[in-house]
Amino acid sequence: MHEGQSTIGEGRLLDEMTRTTVCELLVALSNAEFWVRKYRIRAEVQAKTCPGRSSPDYDRMAVQEDSRVAVIRTRLEILLGPEASSSLPLFCPLEEARRRAVLFRDIDDPVSFDEACFFARHPTWAVHDGHFKEAHERWKNDPRFHSLFPHFTPILPGWID
């Protein structure tokens, strides 16, 4: 293996251009999953606080981000093969979201924590991006991180307020 290359399933090598594309897709997937979680939670909060009132804007935005997630996942599957976590939901019921948000209040670096959770959701793919691996190394032994098993979908406190 040469510098700038990494391996994928069955020992195949990724060239530098493909690795760069994979890293860009991983960041895009992480961002899209973040927005799906946020929009779904905000829609549910709005529905609970204003009974009988729908949240078409949040619902519409969540559907758009869900579509983006699907497209990015397809591209990553073509480049890297399937990811085992594809069936893990990004959304959780509001009561569970509140529990997760409480855990998140004391996190000193929420971005890094979210990146560690992304790595835990997509280990086969995220291993190709050192940034996600570093975040996972930082948080992998933290009890707050383990409390999110098996979905690893953190919820920011501001989403449920």
N, C-alpha and C positions, 0 to 999 in steps of 0.2 A: 504494500500500500504506500502511496506517495503522499507527501504533505498536501493538505487541502482535500483529501479524500476521506470518506467514511464508508462503512459497509452497511448494507441493508440485508433483508432476508436472503438466505442461501448464499451469503458471502459476496453478493454483488457490490461493486463499488459505485459510489456516487462521485461524479466529477464535480469540480468546483462550481460550475454554472448551475448544475442541478441542485447541489447543496444550498447554494444561495437562494434558488427558487423555493426549495423546501423550507428554508428558514423564513422567507417572506410569507409563505403560505401558513406556516405555523403561527406567526404573529397575527396574521389576518384572522385565522381561526380562533385564536385566543380572544381577540377583540370582539369578534362576532358573537362568540359564546357569552362573553361578558354582557353585551347589550341584550341578548336574548333573556338572560337571567334577570337583568334589571327591568326590562319592559314587562316581562311576565309578572314579576312581583309587584311593580307599580300598578299594573292593571288590576291585580287581585286586591291590593290595598284600596284602590279607588272604588272597586265594586263593594267592598266590605264597609267602607266609611260612608258611601252614598248609595244605600240599598236601592235597587231598581234602576240605577244609572249605569250604563255600560261605559266602557273605556275604549272607544273605537280607535283613538290615536295610538295608545299603547299597544292594543291588539294588532293594529296594522303594522306598527314598527316591529313588533315581535315576529310577525309572519315574514316581513322582509328580511330580518336578520336570520330567521330559520332557513330561508331560501339560500341566503349567502353561506351559511354553515354547510348546507347540503352540497353546494357547488364546490366549496373549498375542500370538503371531505372527499368528494369524488376525485378531485385533482391529486390530493395526497395519496389516495388509494392507488391511483394509476402510477404514481412515482414510487411509492414505498410499500404497497400492498395493504391489505386490510388492517384495521386497528381493532383490537378486541373490545374496546370500550364503546363501540358505536351504539350500543343499546342503553347506555346510561343516560337518564333524563337530565336535562339542564335545569328543570323547574322543580320546585318542591312546594307543598302546601304552605299557606301563610304561617301557620303555627310553627312549623319546622323552620321556616325562613326567619322567624323572630328568634328562635333558639340559636341559629347560626349567626345572626347579626350580633347577638350579645357576645359571642365568642370573638367576633371581629373587632369589637370596640377597643380591646387592649393590644391589638397588633400594631407594632411600631413601624412596620413597613408593609402596608396592605398590598402594594403592587407586587412586591417580591412574593408575598404569601399567595396571592392569586396565581402567579406564575408557577409556584410549586404545586398548587392544586391542578393547574393545567397539565403539568408533567405527570402527575399521578393519574389523571384521566386519560392521557394519551402517551404512555411511556414508550411504546414502540416507535412512535413518530417523533416525540419531543426529544428523544435522545440525540437527535441530529442537530439540535440547537444548544450550544453550551450555556446560553443565558438561562434557559429553562432548567437545565441540569444543575447549575449553580444554585438557583433558587430552591430546587428540591433538596439539595444537600443541606442548605441552611435550615430548612424547616422540617425535614423528615422525622426528627425525633421529638418535635414539639407536640405535647398532648392536644393542643387546639387543632393541629393539623390532623392528627389521628381521629379526632372526634367527628371529622367530616367524611370518614370512610363509609360506604364505598364510592360515593358520588363525587366527593371533593369539589363541591360547588359552593364557595363562600358567598355570603350575602352582606353587602355593606349596610351599616345601620341606617343611613339616610334613605335607603330604598323603602323602608317600612314605616318611617316616621310620618 
